[in-house]
């Protein structure tokens, strides 16, 4: 795929049409084009469903260290390593960690460059809305001969507006992106050296506001941080009310009696749209920030920061794209096609002149 945008600068392309994601290429207008990725060659399959060496019960993150490919299986809490992405090297089991109340069930998420692991504890439902929800840890586990060392890398705000019990019944992306906009966002650097954290408190008033982007090292040290100014976009209360009623109407009969709880939980809505709704880190260290999730738009604006967290460009992408990877030449993401089938799409990054 090819997407427009200016590097450097903040100018947005005029149009980037939605799909189709198969068939003949389509062109946009001006300097912006969107075309179908017709390439993509099948190479091989690794593993199978099961519990033995090289088997998986779930697939989480994957990445490279040198010429070794690692694949996280969160359900079995283990990491499988392949030499050059082909030959099985080893399987590492990451033992459960001790968690103080009200946290439980830490999930294995990432492999850091020093061989340690990132685990993300879950917060019990009754703790949402309490001070504990403001300090959810990401725990670095460093296996060793004398037992695993645990260190809290960062603590992030989990949000307090939607209780976990109701959140599981609210699958709407709009609800999650708008009504839980006071949560922190974070993404792991592909090279395993850091975590990028976005602190995006709800704007309180009109006029200039800001959100903070920080790069946190493996040991929990802040490598760099930047405040990004923006102008808040007001959320129309009638639009918010319509979204809530749509969510209530989608409740299955078994939980329809919770309709009043849903309305109460989502009232009042935030006054402004959250400024950032997704974050991704490219292999080149650039940080990709998806901006406001506006329900009436088919596209989403993305702001790009360089390794020093300086804004260097912006572009529009179809709203359904979920960031997966990027470098200085391209961005890869998933879009959902017919019948819920995901497609991997590649966007070529070009400088507008």
FENFEN-V610692 format. One record per helix or strand of 3 or more residues. SS is the DSSP state (H for helix, E for strand). FROM is the first residue (numbers start at 0). LEN is the number of residues. If there is no record, write none. Layout:
BEGIN
SS_FROM_LEN, SS_FROM_LEN
END
This chain:
BEGIN
E_61_4, E_67_6, E_77_6, E_86_7, E_102_9, E_116_7, H_124_3, H_130_4, E_135_7, E_148_8, H_163_4, H_172_7, E_184_4, E_193_6, E_207_10, E_221_10, H_236_13, H_252_13, E_277_4, E_286_4, E_298_7, E_310_8, E_321_5, E_329_7, H_337_3, E_341_8
END
